[in-house]
Amino acid sequence: MLIEFVTTPQFNFLQTFAEVLKVPVVDNQLHIPDNIGEGFVRRVDIYHDFRLLIHRYKLNQELILKRTGSKDPASIISVMFYNNEEPVTLVANDQEQLNFSRFNDKAIQIASNNLDSVITFPAHSEIYYTVVGISTTRLQSILGITEPNPLIDAIINPKESFLFYESMGTDTQSALKQITAPQTNNALAVFYYRLKAEAMLYDVFSKLNNRQTEKHNTVNKADVEKLFLIRKSILDDLAQPPNLPNLARSSGLSETKMKVLFRQVFGDSVYNYYQTARMEEAAYLLRFKQFSVSEAGYQLGFSNLSHFTRLFERHHQQKPKKFASGG
């Protein structure tokens, strides 16, 4: 199932989705029909310029939401929180859609509204996905930062394209699930949603605020495509450390620009990003695929299992054998 739309201030996603599913919108909520799956999409208006669109469902078929970027000024900022196996991706053209992998199945993304995006929700997966739409004025008031760093300034005073990606902490993962709980007959429902949304915003902006940077570099659609190709190349073979000159050459970026933009968008260096992904994949292989420690280590390119054990423990605060047993 494919839904395409353009990000304009007047666009009502809930109504569009309801028309596609042929279901009514009642009290700003639609229910997924039984022949498609189960769950709901709910809109919550906290203020006129601060709203939530909460997705919580499990579908019998794949759902693709394709957004075409708008040329209108970005007076409303969208912050996307998602926890599913095939979350949001950005694309620069119609030829290729670059999906996030398992490593990034719990994530936060902030992108300017002139960048296209494709959101792929796989069938038979538990989907928790919330979009916080908030005006730049309201966001500035909530953050209360008198001297924002260049990254946050690029968001709250948008003059150029921006894209930021952050991991999701356990508190925000919990809030993302809690925000889907029904608030029927709760006189304080809006207050509840506001607290949860602000806590989630705190998570991502505290991370952005802690990033060490001297300036924000504009990211255009072509750069986005190249960055996700680089990221895909890194994640396609976690047994091989990234070769920076080769990555830069294959993407058409200079090595310096590649390193600067990659760190700006993903919040870490290419190599550190690779190592984190490697250790997340190791955790997946051990816990969910029942690989032995040696099998997981060799799968990920480690010839020295002692080194693998030390690195795993540094990332997960547990030795791999204990982690695999659920201890």
Buried (B, 14 or more C-beta within 10 A) or exposed (E): BEBEBEBEEEEEBBEBBBEEBEBEBEEEBBBBEEEBBEBBBBBBEBEEBBBBBBBBBBBEEBBBBBBBBBEBEBEBBBBBBBBBBBBBBBBBEEEEBBBBBEBBBBBBBBBBBBBBBBBBBBEEBEBBBBBBBBBBEBBBEBBEBEEBBEBBBBBBEBEEBBBBBBBBBEEBBEBBBEBBEEBEEEEEEBEBBBEBBBBBBBBBBEBBBEBEBEEBBEBBBEBBBBBBBBBBBBBEEBEEBBEBEEBBEEBEBEBEBBBBBBBBBBBBBBEEBBBBBBBBBBBBBBBEEEBEBEEBBBBBEBEEBEEBBEBBBEBBEBBBEEBBEEE
